[in-house]
Structure formats: C-alpha cells, structure tokens
Amino acid sequence: MPRLPTALIAGLSLVVGFAAAQLTDLRWAGAVVVLAGTGWCVAREVRRTPWWRIAVVVLVGAACFVLSHLMAGALGSWGAVAAASVVLGIVTYGLVDAPRARGALTR
C-alpha cells in the first residue's frame, strides 16, 4: 500500500480541524486537531527531510491558518479553509513530497 503524501495530511489537518471546531462549537478542539496534524507531519518527516524544509512548511501552515481567518469574510468560512488547505498542500508537496520522489532531498 503506497504511503499517503505528507501534503495530503497537512492540508486535511486544516479542514478536519475546522470541521471539529464547527461540529463541537469548541475552538480549542479544532486547535488540537491542527496541532496533532502538525505534530504527525513533523514526526513522520523529521528523519528524512531537511529541518529547514520542515520549518518552512510549519511557518506556511501557521500563516495559512491566520490568513484563512482573514479571508473568511470574502470567501466564507469553508472557502477560506479550503483555499488555505490547498496552499499548504501545494507548499508541502513542493518542499517535502516532490523532492523525495525525485531523490533530491539532502541534509
């Protein structure tokens, strides 16, 4: 069974986190999901991806989280979360998944 791309997990963590917050009406529940997704992605990549790539992805994820709140007025809540998730997924793919597929990751 092929391994799920880290980009998919990263992007979905924002969507599932927002869904958890919406369904439970507890914002901290969404935060727990997003932080757990971040931790899972970092833990699975820490041995095979250069630290600086992981750091950039985490910073982009934090920026996407903040920007999704700012974009919610224009795109709606779910639209903003979807846009942020796509951006995070693309960046994660470009920095983590694609270089490994090409064999280009070096420490």
Secondary structure, DSSP 8 states (H G I E B T S, - for coil): -----HHHHHHHHHHHHHHHHHHHT-HHHHHHHHHHHHHHHHHHHTTTS-HHHHHHHHHHHHHHHHHHHHHHHHH-HHHHHHHHHHHHHHHHIIIIIHHHHHT----
